[in-house]
Amino acid sequence: MFYGHLPEIVYVRITCVKKFFSFCAHCIVFPLILLCNLSNSAVFLTFGLGWYTVNSAYGDTIIMPCRLDVPQNLMFGKWKYEKPDGSPVFIAFRSSTKKSVQYDDVPEYKDRLSLSENYTLSISNARISDEKRFVCMLVTEDNVFEAPTIVKVFKQPSKPEIVSKALFLETEQLKKLGDCISEDSYPDGNITWYRNGKVLHPLEGAVVIIFKKEMDPVTQLYTMTSTLEYKTSKADIQMPFTCSVTYYGPSGQKTVYSDQAVFDIYYPTEQVTIQVLPPKNAIKEGDNITLKCLGNGNPPPEEFLFYLPGQPEGIRSSNTYTLTDVRRNATGDYKCSLIDKKSMIASTTITVHYLDLSLNPSGEVTRQIGDALPVSCTISASRNATVVWMKDNIRLRSSPSFSSLHYQDAGNYVCETALQEVEGLKKRESLTLIVEGKPQIKMTKKTDPSGLSKTIICHVEGFPKPAIQWTITGSGSVINQTEESPYINGRYYSKIIISPEENVTLTCTAENQLERTVNSLNVSANENREKVNDQAKLIVGIVVGLLLAALVAGVVYWLYMKKSKTASKHVNKDLGNIEENKKLEENNHKTEA
């Protein structure tokens, strides 16, 4: 049997002394001569250099042309293949006259062969075992012509896959990263490992690659496995690893790559940090705060030691430690460290802000008018605080100071303070000031411009609000028809309007819970009567004057009417004399004048 890639075509011509119809079964192979023993007949075969090769993909149909010109006196054609020991195995026969095809009983090619009229042999469902040397034979009465064909079968391997991956890799430790497996390949291929796209080469103590291949005895396909042991570092965090398989196919060399694999890299903690949660600009009394300790290792430490101000011994806890309802004495340095490495420590300073306010006096305070009342609002805080005074919800420009109380000083006072940098830290105290006083009375009188009435006003000052009562001295009768002003700042007034016909005395009485006060005012009626008489005389004079004027007007009208009648008679009598009429009219006008 001939193996390897030899020149493309071998033309074999067999010349036998004796006619035969079958090719020799026992041959001795020499470089250029083939000797056969056929019943004492010698057969000489001459070779031309060259081989014809057919490449086929695994599972496809192998098509092999006979590559011989069909002679005119062809008797039949046959196909055979050679066993590893060189012995032939005939598989297909076709007669030139009957045009019938016969297939030999060869189990591995049962129902897989097809021989066309031009003696092209097709083998379906190509297998690795089909990789042989096949020969097409055309036989005439006196010659046998042969054309050999080498069949090569290729199978593309499966996409490589990284399996048995490590759950994690530890820095500075040589550890199996995984296996790269590619299956069902023919011929076998090579596997290459990559880190971030760059080829990994074996390196003692850092990169170890172990390759092995196995062939399935049934399919004769190869499975390639490459195991990578790798010494990782922190530089490998989130670094992708891949592998590839390189194989030979009908069209040449090809490479198929696996999916990327990223590994969790374990490394020890090198630094510890401490945080305060929730993060705030400032912490105030009453807050809850949580300390959180973190290590930069992977996996991060799960337990730490927490050190509180003034406590030398650490408190073992998870990565958090909570303080509730903190007070000002919680201000200080807080630390945490690893349990097994106390020298690796982190610290932070916490300031608990506070604000105290003291108002003196506070609550409800009652004082007498004119009293002095010192007021103080004392602030104690962790930093400078703002102070605002309010009275009855109106902001004051300065803090109140009472050297002598007035009724208008009464009201609700609020001292309010806050730390602007600390959200929600405010305090306020209130003072409700009540200013009391006995009723004070002042009476005034106002005469109407007509002189017909007088307005008497009783001004009252005092707190609680005094009640006012009017009486007329002598008769003792109470006057109820009064008009009162609003009560503002401990003051208000009551007034009455009277037109006395005689001198009277009016009394104003003001009374509250403290005292009863009385005041009186004399009201004279004389001035009022003289003015009334003068007005009456003036009215009489006006009426008499108007009557005299009317009488004079009546006499003048009567004289006018009488003269008008006399003149009319003269005009009628001398109607034709125009000149006399004009003179008469002139005389009449003069008379009237």
C-alpha positions as CSV (number, residue, x, y, z in Angstrom):
1,M,0.0,0.0,0.0
2,F,1.2,3.5,-0.8
3,Y,0.8,6.3,1.8
4,G,1.4,10.0,1.9
5,H,1.0,12.8,-0.5
6,L,2.6,11.5,-3.7
7,P,2.5,12.9,-7.3
8,E,-1.0,13.4,-8.5
9,I,-1.6,10.6,-11.0
10,V,-0.2,7.1,-11.5
11,Y,-1.1,5.4,-14.7
12,V,-0.7,1.7,-14.6
13,R,-0.6,-0.4,-17.7
14,I,-0.6,-4.2,-17.2
15,T,0.7,-6.4,-20.0
16,C,0.2,-10.1,-19.5
17,V,1.3,-12.9,-21.6
18,K,-1.9,-14.6,-20.9
19,K,-5.4,-13.1,-21.0
20,F,-7.1,-12.7,-17.6
21,F,-10.2,-11.1,-16.2
22,S,-9.2,-10.5,-12.7
23,F,-6.4,-8.5,-11.2
24,C,-3.8,-10.3,-9.3
25,A,-4.4,-10.7,-5.6
26,H,-0.8,-11.3,-4.6
27,C,1.6,-8.5,-5.5
28,I,5.0,-7.5,-4.5
29,V,5.6,-3.8,-4.6
30,F,8.8,-2.2,-5.9
31,P,9.5,1.4,-6.6
32,L,8.7,1.2,-10.3
33,I,7.9,-2.5,-11.1
34,L,5.0,-4.7,-9.9
35,L,5.5,-8.5,-10.4
36,C,2.5,-10.8,-10.3
37,N,2.3,-14.5,-10.2
38,L,-0.6,-15.6,-12.4
39,S,-0.4,-19.3,-13.3
40,N,3.2,-19.1,-14.3
41,S,2.5,-15.9,-16.2
42,A,4.5,-12.8,-15.5
43,V,2.7,-9.4,-15.3
44,F,4.7,-6.2,-15.5
45,L,3.2,-2.9,-14.3
46,T,4.7,0.4,-15.2
47,F,4.1,3.5,-13.0
48,G,3.9,7.1,-13.8
49,L,4.6,9.4,-10.9
50,G,1.7,11.3,-9.2
51,W,-1.4,10.8,-7.0
52,Y,-4.9,12.2,-7.1
53,T,-6.4,13.3,-3.8
54,V,-10.0,13.9,-2.9
55,N,-10.7,16.0,0.3
56,S,-14.1,15.5,2.0
57,A,-15.7,16.8,5.1
58,Y,-16.9,14.4,7.7
59,G,-20.5,13.3,7.0
60,D,-20.4,14.6,3.4
61,T,-20.5,12.5,0.2
62,I,-17.1,11.5,-1.3
63,I,-17.1,11.8,-5.1
64,M,-14.2,10.1,-6.9
65,P,-14.0,10.3,-10.7
66,C,-12.4,7.4,-12.5
67,R,-9.9,9.7,-14.3
68,L,-9.4,7.2,-17.1
69,D,-10.6,7.4,-20.7
70,V,-13.1,4.7,-21.3
71,P,-11.7,2.4,-24.1
72,Q,-13.7,1.2,-27.0
73,N,-13.5,-2.5,-26.2
74,L,-14.2,-2.0,-22.5
75,M,-15.6,-5.1,-20.8
76,F,-16.2,-3.8,-17.3
77,G,-15.1,-1.5,-14.7
78,K,-14.3,-2.1,-11.0
79,W,-13.4,-0.1,-7.8
80,K,-11.3,-1.4,-5.0
81,Y,-9.4,-0.1,-2.0
82,E,-6.3,-1.3,-0.3
83,K,-6.0,-2.6,3.2
84,P,-3.1,-1.5,5.5
85,D,-1.3,-4.7,4.6
86,G,-1.6,-3.9,0.9
87,S,-4.3,-6.5,0.0
88,P,-7.1,-5.3,-2.2
89,V,-10.8,-5.2,-1.4
90,F,-13.2,-5.0,-4.3
91,I,-16.3,-3.0,-3.6
92,A,-18.1,-2.2,-6.9
93,F,-18.5,-3.7,-10.4
94,R,-20.2,-2.4,-13.5
95,S,-20.5,-4.3,-16.9
96,S,-20.1,-2.2,-20.0
97,T,-22.7,-4.3,-21.9
98,K,-25.4,-5.0,-19.3
99,K,-25.0,-1.6,-17.7
100,S,-25.7,-3.3,-14.4
101,V,-23.9,-2.4,-11.1
102,Q,-22.9,-4.9,-8.5
103,Y,-21.6,-4.0,-5.0
104,D,-19.5,-6.4,-3.1
105,D,-20.5,-7.5,0.3
106,V,-18.3,-5.2,2.3
107,P,-20.1,-4.3,5.6
108,E,-18.6,-0.8,6.1
109,Y,-19.8,0.3,2.6
110,K,-23.2,-1.3,2.7
111,D,-25.8,1.1,1.2
112,R,-23.2,3.9,1.0
113,L,-21.9,3.3,-2.6
114,S,-23.0,4.6,-5.9
115,L,-21.2,3.9,-9.3
116,S,-22.3,6.1,-12.3
117,E,-22.1,5.2,-15.9
118,N,-18.8,7.0,-16.4
119,Y,-17.5,5.0,-13.4
120,T,-17.5,7.8,-10.9
121,L,-17.7,6.3,-7.4
122,S,-19.7,8.2,-4.7
123,I,-19.5,7.2,-1.0
124,S,-22.1,8.8,1.2
125,N,-21.7,9.9,4.9
126,A,-18.0,10.1,4.8
127,R,-16.2,8.6,7.8
128,I,-12.6,8.7,9.1
129,S,-12.3,5.1,8.1
130,D,-12.8,6.1,4.4
131,E,-9.4,7.7,4.4
132,K,-7.8,5.1,2.1
133,R,-6.3,4.6,-1.3
134,F,-9.1,3.7,-3.8
135,V,-8.4,2.4,-7.4
136,C,-10.6,2.6,-10.5
137,M,-10.0,-0.3,-12.9
138,L,-11.2,-0.4,-16.5
139,V,-10.7,-3.9,-18.0
140,T,-10.5,-4.7,-21.7
141,E,-10.0,-8.1,-23.3
142,D,-6.2,-7.7,-23.3
143,N,-5.5,-4.8,-20.9
144,V,-6.3,-3.5,-17.4
145,F,-6.1,0.3,-16.8
146,E,-5.9,1.7,-13.2
147,A,-6.2,5.2,-11.7
148,P,-5.6,5.5,-7.9
149,T,-7.3,8.2,-5.7
150,I,-6.3,9.1,-2.2
151,V,-9.2,10.1,0.0
152,K,-8.6,12.5,2.9
153,V,-11.4,13.2,5.5
154,F,-11.6,16.3,7.7
155,K,-13.8,17.0,10.7
156,Q,-14.0,20.5,12.2
157,P,-13.8,20.4,16.0
158,S,-16.4,21.8,18.3
159,K,-16.1,25.3,19.6
160,P,-13.6,25.1,22.5
161,E,-15.1,25.6,26.0
162,I,-13.5,26.4,29.3
163,V,-14.8,24.0,31.9
164,S,-14.0,23.0,35.4
165,K,-13.4,26.7,36.1
166,A,-12.0,27.7,39.4
167,L,-14.5,29.4,41.7
168,F,-11.8,31.9,42.5
169,L,-8.1,32.5,42.1
170,E,-5.8,33.6,45.0
171,T,-2.9,36.0,44.4
172,E,0.6,34.6,44.6
173,Q,-0.7,31.0,44.4
174,L,-0.3,28.6,41.4
175,K,-3.8,27.2,41.0
176,K,-5.8,25.4,38.3
177,L,-7.7,28.0,36.3
178,G,-9.7,25.5,34.2
179,D,-9.8,23.0,31.3
180,C,-10.1,24.0,27.6
181,I,-11.9,21.2,25.7
182,S,-12.6,20.8,22.0
183,E,-14.2,17.6,20.8
184,D,-14.8,15.6,17.6
185,S,-11.8,16.8,15.5
186,Y,-10.0,15.1,12.7
187,P,-7.2,15.4,12.4
188,D,-6.4,16.5,15.9
189,G,-5.7,20.2,16.7
190,N,-3.7,22.3,19.0
191,I,-5.1,24.4,21.9
192,T,-3.7,27.8,22.9
193,W,-4.5,29.9,26.0
194,Y,-4.9,33.7,26.1
195,R,-5.0,36.4,28.8
196,N,-6.6,39.6,27.6
197,G,-6.1,38.5,24.0
198,K,-2.3,37.7,24.5
199,V,-0.9,34.2,24.2
200,L,0.1,32.5,27.4
201,H,3.3,30.6,27.2
202,P,4.5,28.2,29.8
203,L,6.5,29.9,32.6
204,E,8.0,27.9,35.5
205,G,6.0,28.6,38.7
206,A,3.6,30.9,37.0
207,V,2.0,29.3,33.9
208,V,1.7,25.6,33.5
209,I,-0.1,24.1,30.5
210,I,-0.9,20.4,30.2
211,F,-2.2,19.1,26.8
212,K,-3.7,15.7,26.0
213,K,-5.8,14.2,23.2
214,E,-8.0,11.1,23.1
215,M,-9.4,9.3,20.0
216,D,-12.9,7.7,20.0
217,P,-12.3,4.1,18.9
218,V,-15.6,4.1,17.1
219,T,-15.7,7.5,15.3
220,Q,-11.9,7.9,15.3
221,L,-12.5,11.6,16.2
222,Y,-10.2,13.3,18.6
223,T,-11.0,15.2,21.8
224,M,-8.3,17.7,22.9
225,T,-8.0,18.9,26.5
226,S,-5.6,21.6,27.7
227,T,-5.3,22.3,31.5
228,L,-4.1,25.8,32.6
229,E,-2.5,26.3,36.0
230,Y,-2.0,30.0,36.7
231,K,-0.4,32.2,39.4
232,T,-2.6,35.3,39.5
233,S,-2.1,38.8,40.8
234,K,-4.4,41.8,41.4
235,A,-3.6,42.9,37.9
236,D,-5.8,40.0,36.8
237,I,-9.0,41.5,38.3
238,Q,-11.7,41.6,35.6
239,M,-9.1,40.3,33.1
240,P,-10.7,37.9,30.4
241,F,-9.2,34.5,29.7
242,T,-9.9,32.6,26.5
243,C,-8.6,29.6,24.6
244,S,-8.6,28.5,21.0
245,V,-8.2,25.3,18.9
246,T,-6.3,25.4,15.6
247,Y,-7.0,22.6,13.2
248,Y,-6.5,21.7,9.5
249,G,-9.5,21.5,7.1
250,P,-10.0,21.0,3.4
251,S,-9.1,24.6,2.8
252,G,-6.2,24.9,5.2
253,Q,-5.5,25.9,8.7
254,K,-8.4,27.4,10.8
255,T,-8.8,28.7,14.4
256,V,-11.9,28.7,16.6
257,Y,-12.1,30.7,19.9
258,S,-13.9,30.1,23.1
259,D,-16.1,32.5,25.1
260,Q,-14.3,34.7,27.6
261,A,-14.1,33.7,31.2
262,V,-13.5,36.2,34.0
263,F,-12.4,34.9,37.4
264,D,-13.0,36.3,40.9
265,I,-9.5,37.2,42.3
266,Y,-9.0,36.8,46.0
267,Y,-6.4,39.0,47.7
268,P,-5.7,40.0,51.3
269,T,-6.8,43.3,52.9
270,E,-4.1,45.9,52.7
271,Q,-6.1,48.9,54.1
272,V,-9.0,49.5,56.5
273,T,-11.4,52.4,56.2
274,I,-14.2,53.6,58.6
275,Q,-17.4,55.4,57.6
276,V,-20.3,57.1,59.5
277,L,-23.8,56.2,58.2
278,P,-26.0,57.8,57.2
279,P,-23.6,60.4,55.9
280,K,-24.5,63.8,57.4
281,N,-22.9,67.2,57.5
282,A,-23.4,67.2,61.2
283,I,-24.6,64.9,64.0
284,K,-26.9,66.2,66.7
285,E,-28.0,64.9,70.1
286,G,-30.7,62.2,69.7
287,D,-29.4,60.9,66.4
288,N,-28.7,57.3,65.7
289,I,-25.4,56.7,63.9
290,T,-23.8,53.6,62.5
291,L,-20.1,53.0,62.1
292,K,-19.1,50.8,59.1
293,C,-15.6,49.3,58.8
294,L,-14.4,48.2,55.4
295,G,-11.3,46.2,54.3
296,N,-10.1,46.5,50.7
297,G,-9.4,42.8,50.4
298,N,-11.4,40.2,48.4
299,P,-13.4,38.7,49.9
300,P,-13.8,41.6,52.3
301,P,-13.4,40.9,56.0
302,E,-16.7,40.1,57.8
303,E,-15.7,41.0,61.4
304,F,-13.8,43.9,63.0
305,L,-12.9,45.4,66.3
306,F,-14.5,48.7,67.1
307,Y,-12.9,51.1,69.6
308,L,-15.1,53.8,71.3
309,P,-13.7,56.9,72.9
310,G,-12.2,56.2,76.3
311,Q,-12.5,52.4,75.9
312,P,-9.1,50.7,75.2
313,E,-10.7,47.3,74.6
314,G,-12.3,46.8,71.1
315,I,-15.8,45.5,70.6
316,R,-16.0,42.6,68.2
317,S,-18.8,43.0,65.7
318,S,-19.7,42.6,62.1
319,N,-18.6,45.3,59.7
320,T,-21.2,47.7,61.3
321,Y,-21.7,49.0,64.9
322,T,-24.7,51.3,65.8
323,L,-25.0,53.9,68.5
324,T,-28.5,55.1,69.4
325,D,-29.7,58.4,70.9
326,V,-26.2,59.8,71.1
327,R,-25.4,62.6,73.6
328,R,-22.8,65.3,73.6
329,N,-20.4,63.1,75.6
330,A,-20.2,60.8,72.6
331,T,-18.0,63.3,70.9
332,G,-14.5,61.8,70.2
333,D,-12.4,59.5,68.1
334,Y,-13.8,56.2,66.8
335,K,-11.5,53.4,65.4
336,C,-11.8,49.9,63.9
337,S,-9.3,47.3,62.9
338,L,-9.0,43.7,61.6
339,I,-9.4,41.1,64.2
340,D,-6.3,39.2,63.3
341,K,-4.2,42.2,62.5
342,K,-4.9,44.9,65.0
343,S,-2.1,47.1,63.6
344,M,-4.2,47.8,60.5
345,I,-6.5,50.4,61.9
346,A,-8.7,53.3,60.7
347,S,-10.2,56.2,62.7
348,T,-12.7,59.0,62.4
349,T,-13.7,61.9,64.7
350,I,-17.4,62.4,65.5
351,T,-18.7,65.6,66.9
352,V,-22.2,65.4,68.5
353,H,-23.7,68.9,68.3
354,Y,-25.9,70.2,71.0
355,L,-28.0,73.3,71.8
356,D,-29.4,74.5,75.1
357,L,-31.7,77.5,75.7
358,S,-32.8,79.0,79.0
359,L,-35.4,81.8,79.2
360,N,-35.9,83.6,82.5
361,P,-38.7,84.3,83.2
362,S,-40.7,81.9,81.1
363,G,-44.3,80.7,80.9
364,E,-47.1,83.1,82.0
365,V,-45.9,86.1,84.0
366,T,-48.1,88.8,85.5
367,R,-46.7,92.2,86.5
368,Q,-48.1,95.6,87.5
369,I,-47.8,98.6,85.2
370,G,-44.7,100.6,85.9
371,D,-42.8,97.6,87.3
372,A,-39.4,96.6,86.0
373,L,-38.9,93.2,84.5
374,P,-35.5,91.9,83.5
375,V,-35.6,89.2,80.7
376,S,-32.7,86.9,79.7
377,C,-32.3,84.2,77.1
378,T,-29.2,82.2,77.7
379,I,-27.7,80.0,74.9
380,S,-25.3,77.1,75.3
381,A,-24.2,75.3,72.1
382,S,-21.4,73.3,70.4
383,R,-20.8,76.2,68.1
384,N,-22.1,79.8,67.5
385,A,-25.9,79.9,67.4
386,T,-28.3,82.5,66.0
387,V,-31.0,84.1,68.3
388,V,-34.3,85.5,67.2
389,W,-36.9,87.2,69.3
390,M,-40.6,87.3,68.3
391,K,-43.6,89.0,69.9
392,D,-47.0,87.9,68.8
393,N,-45.4,86.3,65.7
394,I,-43.6,89.5,64.7
395,R,-39.8,89.6,64.7
396,L,-38.2,92.0,67.1
397,R,-35.1,94.0,66.2
398,S,-33.6,93.3,69.6
399,S,-34.2,91.4,72.8
400,P,-36.9,92.9,75.1
401,S,-36.0,95.0,78.1
402,F,-38.6,96.4,80.6
403,S,-37.5,99.1,83.0
404,S,-41.0,100.3,83.4
405,L,-43.8,98.2,82.1
406,H,-46.6,99.6,79.9
407,Y,-49.8,98.0,78.8
408,Q,-48.5,97.7,75.2
409,D,-45.6,95.5,76.6
410,A,-48.0,92.7,77.2
411,G,-48.0,89.8,74.8
412,N,-46.5,86.5,73.9
413,Y,-42.7,86.6,73.6
414,V,-40.6,83.7,72.0
415,C,-36.8,83.3,72.1
416,E,-35.7,81.0,69.3
417,T,-32.2,79.8,68.5
418,A,-30.7,77.4,65.9
419,L,-27.4,76.0,64.6
420,Q,-27.4,76.8,60.9
421,E,-25.0,74.1,60.0
422,V,-26.9,71.4,61.8
423,E,-30.2,70.5,60.2
424,G,-33.1,70.2,62.6
425,L,-31.2,71.5,65.7
426,K,-33.5,74.3,67.0
427,K,-34.8,75.3,70.4
428,R,-37.4,77.9,71.6
429,E,-38.9,79.1,74.8
430,S,-41.9,81.4,75.3
431,L,-42.9,84.1,77.8
432,T,-46.5,85.2,78.1
433,L,-46.4,88.7,79.8
434,I,-49.5,90.1,81.4
435,V,-49.4,93.8,82.6
436,E,-52.1,94.7,85.1
437,G,-53.2,98.1,86.3
438,K,-56.0,99.9,88.2
439,P,-58.4,101.9,86.2
440,Q,-57.3,105.5,85.4
441,I,-60.0,108.0,84.2
442,K,-59.7,111.2,82.2
443,M,-62.9,113.1,81.1
444,T,-63.1,115.6,78.2
445,K,-65.9,117.8,76.8
446,K,-66.4,119.0,73.3
447,T,-69.2,121.4,72.1
448,D,-70.8,121.0,68.8
449,P,-70.2,124.0,66.4
450,S,-74.0,124.7,66.4
451,G,-73.9,125.0,70.2
452,L,-76.9,122.7,70.4
453,S,-75.1,119.6,71.9
454,K,-72.0,118.6,73.8
455,T,-69.9,115.4,73.5
456,I,-68.6,114.1,76.8
457,I,-65.7,111.5,76.6
458,C,-64.5,109.3,79.4
459,H,-61.0,108.0,78.7
460,V,-60.1,104.8,80.7
461,E,-56.8,103.0,81.0
462,G,-56.4,99.7,82.9
463,F,-56.1,95.9,82.8
464,P,-58.0,93.7,83.0
465,K,-60.4,95.8,80.8
466,P,-62.5,98.1,83.1
467,A,-66.2,98.3,82.7
468,I,-67.6,101.9,82.2
469,Q,-70.8,103.3,83.6
470,W,-72.4,106.8,83.1
471,T,-74.7,108.5,85.6
472,I,-76.3,112.0,86.0
473,T,-75.7,113.5,89.4
474,G,-78.9,114.6,91.2
475,S,-81.3,112.3,89.3
476,G,-79.0,109.3,89.7
477,S,-80.3,108.0,86.3
478,V,-77.9,105.7,84.3
479,I,-77.1,106.6,80.7
480,N,-77.0,103.5,78.5
481,Q,-76.8,105.1,75.1
482,T,-73.0,105.3,74.8
483,E,-70.4,104.7,72.1
484,E,-67.2,102.8,72.8
485,S,-63.9,102.6,71.0
486,P,-61.8,99.3,70.6
487,Y,-59.8,98.2,73.6
488,I,-56.1,98.5,72.6
489,N,-53.0,98.3,74.8
490,G,-55.1,98.7,78.0
491,R,-57.0,101.8,76.7
492,Y,-60.3,102.7,75.3
493,Y,-63.0,105.4,75.8
494,S,-66.8,105.8,76.1
495,K,-68.6,108.9,74.9
496,I,-72.1,110.4,75.1
497,I,-73.8,113.3,73.3
498,I,-76.2,115.5,75.4
499,S,-78.2,118.8,75.1
500,P,-78.9,119.8,78.7
501,E,-81.5,122.4,79.4
502,E,-80.0,123.0,82.8
503,N,-76.6,122.6,84.5
504,V,-75.8,118.9,85.2
505,T,-73.0,116.8,86.5
506,L,-72.0,113.6,84.6
507,T,-70.1,110.8,86.4
508,C,-68.0,108.1,84.7
509,T,-67.3,105.0,86.8
510,A,-64.5,102.5,85.6
511,E,-64.1,99.2,87.5
512,N,-62.0,96.0,87.0
513,Q,-60.8,93.2,89.3
514,L,-58.3,95.5,90.9
515,E,-60.2,98.7,91.8
516,R,-63.2,100.9,91.2
517,T,-62.5,104.5,90.0
518,V,-65.0,107.5,89.7
519,N,-64.6,110.8,87.9
520,S,-67.2,113.6,87.3
521,L,-67.7,116.6,84.9
522,N,-70.1,119.6,85.2
523,V,-71.9,120.5,82.1
524,S,-73.6,124.0,82.0
525,A,-76.8,124.8,80.1
526,N,-76.5,128.8,80.1
527,E,-74.4,129.2,77.1
528,N,-76.7,127.0,75.2
529,R,-79.9,129.1,76.0
530,E,-78.4,132.5,75.0
531,K,-77.3,131.1,71.7
532,V,-80.8,129.7,71.2
533,N,-82.5,133.1,72.0
534,D,-80.1,134.9,69.6
535,Q,-81.0,132.4,66.9
536,A,-84.7,132.9,67.5
537,K,-84.4,136.7,67.3
538,L,-82.5,136.4,64.1
539,I,-85.2,134.1,62.6
540,V,-88.0,136.6,63.6
541,G,-86.1,139.5,62.0
542,I,-85.6,137.6,58.8
543,V,-89.3,136.7,58.6
544,V,-90.5,140.4,59.2
545,G,-88.1,141.6,56.6
546,L,-89.4,139.1,54.1
547,L,-93.0,140.2,54.7
548,L,-92.2,144.0,54.2
549,A,-90.4,143.2,51.0
550,A,-93.5,141.3,49.7
551,L,-95.8,144.3,50.6
552,V,-93.7,146.8,48.7
553,A,-93.6,144.6,45.7
554,G,-97.4,144.3,45.6
555,V,-98.0,148.1,45.7
556,V,-95.5,148.7,42.9
557,Y,-97.2,146.1,40.8
558,W,-100.7,147.7,41.3
559,L,-99.5,151.2,40.2
560,Y,-97.9,149.7,37.1
561,M,-101.1,147.9,36.0
562,K,-103.2,151.1,36.5
563,K,-101.0,153.3,34.3
564,S,-100.8,150.6,31.6
565,K,-104.6,150.7,31.2
566,T,-104.8,154.6,30.8
567,A,-102.1,154.6,28.2
568,S,-103.9,152.0,26.1
569,K,-107.0,154.2,25.8
570,H,-105.0,157.2,24.3
571,V,-103.3,154.9,21.8
572,N,-106.6,153.6,20.4
573,K,-108.0,157.1,20.0
574,D,-105.1,158.6,18.0
575,L,-104.2,155.5,16.0
576,G,-103.7,157.3,12.6
577,N,-101.3,159.9,14.0
578,I,-97.9,158.1,14.1
579,E,-96.0,161.0,15.6
580,E,-98.5,161.5,18.4
581,N,-98.3,157.8,19.2
582,K,-94.5,157.9,19.6
583,K,-94.7,160.9,21.9
584,L,-97.4,159.3,23.9
585,E,-95.2,156.2,24.4
586,E,-92.3,158.3,25.4
587,N,-94.5,160.1,28.0
588,N,-95.7,156.8,29.3
589,H,-92.1,155.6,29.8
590,K,-91.1,158.7,31.6
591,T,-94.1,158.4,33.9
592,E,-93.2,154.8,34.8
593,A,-89.7,155.9,35.4
